[in-house]
């Protein structure tokens, strides 16, 4: 099958670039950090082949999409409205929304707040978490020597300077570091007694990219061409837009107060890797997954992929595509 076509679409007052392929019911694919529409390259083709219209936008701040400068232009309400605007522009009354990483968080909230427009939700790597009693950043770990990476991302310009120094190293370190292979290498280093940092923590006055060491050979699921594509995008756009998502976590907490307790009421699927260090970072994640149906009573299935890290749809493209297609085909109507 040929590569997806791309075009710019007006949505919610900005222009969003979309990659699309196929005809049929709309499936909207929302990527995470630090990625682009390209992270869905395998699923776009598989969904199109299965009879769906697959649409993967460069999310606000990424790729060829517009990149507003102001931090407050990246709230959860802006991000959900971008998706609704895409449906309007595509003249689609409803869609299945699929998200990974930050895209998963957006997909969950779109499912909660706009069940009239999103008829089902599939989330990869990030389960729905209920709104807590205090601001998210106040709960993030920090010590005299290190701080949680999302705290490190808060000060405008700091993380940008590090990431933009060499976007190729930034992308490679990110994709390998929390992949299944990167997680296995980390555990092996711990077992050897090597001095390694705590996952997710950034030394004060240190580097976010210090660990793990770059791989001598790429994992089988990742090619030099893939790295080149991502690096080329970030060399052109920088990282300010993507980092602004993290700079709104407290603002989102404030904005979502009125919707505390609203459950997901559309059919849902959750897929994650058992080697995903990001999913394992919050305390009590095992118990949270066991109780996920409290917040998502319409949850149809939870699939945990053995040996898979954080980049589910890239590390296990065939399994993830099949899970999404089976889930959609099982929906009412």
N, C-alpha and C positions, 0 to 999 in steps of 0.2 A: 504494500500500500504506500502511496506517496506521502511526503511530509505534510504536516498541517499547514494551512494557509494562515496568514496573519493580517490583521487590520486594526485600525484605531476606531474606537467607539466612544461617543459622548455619553458620559454617565455621571450623574450627581455633580455636575459642574466641572468635571475634569475629563481628560481623555485617557481611556484605558486601552492598552494593546491586548488583543486576544489572539491566541492560537486556537484554531478550530478545525474540526474534521467530522465528516459523517452527517447523516440526516436521521431524523427521528426525535424521540423525546429528549429534552435538554438535560445534560449532566454538566454541572458547573464545578470545576476543579480549582481549589484555592491552595496555593503553595505557602511555604513557610520561610524561615530565615536560616541562612542567607541563600536564597534560591531564585527561581523565576518560573515562568510557565514551563520551562524546559524540564523541570523535575517530573512532569507528568507525561513526558514524551512516549513512554511505553503504554500508558493507560489511554492516551488520546487515540492511538491507533487501534488498540483492542476494543475500546468502546465503539468507535466508528464501525469496525468490522462486525460488531455485535448488533448494529442497528440503532445506535444512539448518536445524537449530535453532541459531541464532546467539545467543551469550551473551557480553555485554561487561560485566564488573564494573567498578565504581569500585574500583581497587586499594586495598589497605590504606593508610589515611592520607588518602584522597581522597574528595571528594564526600559522598555519604550513607553511605559505609562508616565503620566505627569507625576511630578515630585514636588508637592507644595513644601515650602520652607518651614512654615510655622509648625511647631510641635503639636499644637492643639488641633491640627487638621488631620490627625491620625487616631482619633478616638474610635471606640468600638462602633459608635453610631455612624461615623463616616464610612467605616469599612463595610458594615451591613448595607448601608444605603448605596454604596458602589455596586454591590451585588444585585440589589433590587433594580437599580438603574440599568444594569446589563440585561436583566430579564425584560424590562420595558423596551429597551432598544432592539432586542432580538424578537420582540413581540411574542414572548413566551409567558403564558399566564402562571406557570409553575415550573419548577426544576428540582431535580435531586441535587443537593449540595454535598460535595466531598471536600474535606480539608485535611491538611497535614501540618503539624507544628502550629505556628501562628494561624495558618489557614484553618486548622481544626478548631481552635478557640473561636474564630470568627464564624465558622460553620455551626458550631453548637449554639452560639447566641442568635444567629439568624434563624435557626430551627426553633428556638424558644420564643423569639419575638415576632416572627413572620411565618407562622405555619400556613397562612393563606397563600404564600408564594413559594414556599419550599415544602415539597410533599414527602421528602425523606432526607435523612442525613447519614453520611458515613464519615467517621472520624478516624484518622490514623495518628497513633503515637501519643495523643494528648486527650485524656478522658475529661469529661465535663466535671468541673469542680464548683461547688456552690460558693456563693459570695460569703467571705469570712467576716468576722465582727470588727476587724481593724484593717487599716491600709496595708496592702500587700507588701510594700517595701519595708514596713516596720517588722515584718515576720521573716525577712530574708536573712540568712546567717551572715555574720561578720565577726571578725576577731581583730586584735591589735595588728595582726600580720597579714590578714587576707579578708576579702569580701566576696560575696556571691556575685557571679558574673553580671546579673541584671542590675545590681547596684553600680557596678563598674560602668555599665552602659548609660547611666543616668546623666552624667555631666556632658553637655553638648561639646563635641570637638575632641574629646579624649580618646574614645574608642575609634572614632573616625580616623584619627591620625595614625593609629596603629594598623588598622585594617587596610587603609588605602596606601600604605607604604609599598606593599606588594600584594595586590588582590589575588594573584595566583596562589601564593602561600596561604593567604587567609582562607580561600575556598578549600584548598586541599587539606589544610589542617582541620577545618570544620567538618568536612565530609568524612575524612578518615577517622578523626578523633572520637566521634561518638557513633561510628558504624559498629557492626558486629565484630569486625576484625580489629578495630581500634580498642573496643572494650576487652577483647581477649588479650591483646598485647598489654593493656594496662594491668589486667589481673596477673599476667605472667610476670610483669615487672615487680608487682607487689610481692608475689610468691618468691622471687629471687632476692628480695630485700633491697631492691633499688630505691633510691630516694625519689619519690614521686609526689606531686601535689595532690590535694583533695579535689576530686571531680567537681566541677562547677565553681570552684573558688579561684579568685585572681589575687596574687600577692599585691599588697599595697606598694605602689611605685614599681610594680612589676608588669609582666606581659600576659595578656590573655592567651596568646598563641604559644606559650612556652611548652605546653604539654598537649598531646604526646609528640614525640619526635615524628617527623614526616616519614612515611613508609618508603622502604627501598624499592618496592614494587607496588603497583596499584592493586586494590581488590579487583576480583574478576568482573564486578558489576560497574566499575568506573573506568573510563578511558581518558587518555590525554585530551582527546577532542572534547569530552564532557567538561573537563577542568578548564580548557581554553574558552569554551563558550561562556561559562559562568564568570570567569576572570575578565573576559572582554566586556561583559555587561557592567561589572562593578568598576572596572577601570574607567568606563565612560560616565557612569552615574554617581559613583561614590556610595557611601554607606549611610548618609544622614537619614534619608527616608526610611530605610529598614530599621534603623536604631530608634527612630521616633515612635515605633510601635511600643517599645519597652518603656519609653518616657511617658507613656499614657496609662501605665498600669494603675496608678493611684487615682488618676482622673476617671478612668473607666469604673473603678470601684465606687466612686462617688456617683457617677451617672447612672449606674445600674441599681442603685438602692431601691428604687420604686418597683423593681422587678424581682426582688428577693423572693424565693419560693416558687417562682414560675417554672414548671417542669417542661421538659421536652415531651410533646404529645404527638409527634410524627414518628414513623418507623425509623429505627436507628441501628447502625452497625458500628462496632469498634474493633480496630485491628492494631496490634502493636507487636514489637519484637521483644523477646525475653532478655536480650542483651542491651536494651535501650537505657543508657545511663541517665538520660533526661527524664524519662518517665519514672525512673526509680529514685530521683533526687528528693521529691517531697516525702517527709516522714509519713508512714502509714499508708503508702500507695497500695499495698496488697489488700488491705482492708477496704480502701476506697473502691477498688475495682470490684471487690466482692459485693459492695453495697451500691454499685453504680445504678442499679435499677430503681433505687429510691429517687434518684434525680432524673432518670430516663426510664420511666415505666414501660415505654414502647420499645425498649432495646430488644432487637431480634437475636443478636449473636455477638459474642466476643471471641475473636480469633487471636491467639498469641503465637507468633511465628518463631520457632526455635532457631537460635543462632543469629537472629536478625537484630540489628541495632536500630538507630533512630530513623534512618532514611528508608522507611519501609517500602515505598512504591518504587524506589530505585534499587534497593538491595534484593527485593523479592518481587520483581515486576509481574511475573506470571501468576503467582499466588494472589497478589493484591488485586490485579485486574480481574481474575476469576471470582474473587470474593465480592468485589463491587458489582460485577455483572450479575452474579447469582442473586445477590441481595436485591438489585433493582428489578430483575425479572420476577422476583417473588412478591413484589408490591401489589396492592389491590389495583385492579384496572389495567 
